[in-house]
Structure formats: C-alpha cells, structure tokens
Amino acid sequence: MPKTSAIQRNEKRKRLVEKYAKARTELKAILANPATTDVQFFAAQTKLQKLPKNSSRARIRNRCSMSGRPRGFIGKFGVSRIQFRELALSGKIPGVTKSSW
C-alpha cells in the first residue's frame, strides 16, 4: 500500500484539473488559433503559465482504485494487475477467465 500522502496528492491534482479545466481550454484555444495577434498570444501564454502546475491533466497519475498502486494499472478496469488477477480468479469480474492453452 502506498503512502496515503501520495494518494491524497493525486486527488488534489484531480480537483485542480477540474477547477481550472475551463480556463485552460480557453487559453489553449487562443494559443492554437492562427488568427491570434502576437500581443494576444503572449498574454494568453503568460496567463497559462500563471496557472498552478498541478492543474495540468498530464500530472495526474493513474492509480489502482483498491490498493492505490501506481504501476501496472489496467485502465479498462481501474485496478492494478495484481488486484485484477485476484478479482478475476475469484470470479468477481464478469466475462474474464484464466486463459490456458
């Protein structure tokens, strides 16, 4: 089990992403627009840089919903490979069976 501070830090990042998502998309639209003047471009760029670093979607880490493990994450199920194996073997994930050949 990872430190609870690491899990809480990731949750805080998720909240910041939600909070600043609208502002971030508006500023990025200004930056991507080819008709934007240089003054508008640099103003938007400055505002974007002043937003918190952790409000960027790229800083969120995928973590297992059961154990909090950051690696071996299976996105379709939202759990780590270890938890996935345990759930699959106990029959708690419908349609998943152990393969053998």
Buried (B, 14 or more C-beta within 10 A) or exposed (E): EEEEEEBEEBEEBBEBBEEBEEEBEEBEEBEEEEEBEEEEEEBBEEBBEEBEEBBBEEBBEBBBEBBBBBEEBBEEBBBBBBBBBBBBEEEEBEEBEEEEE
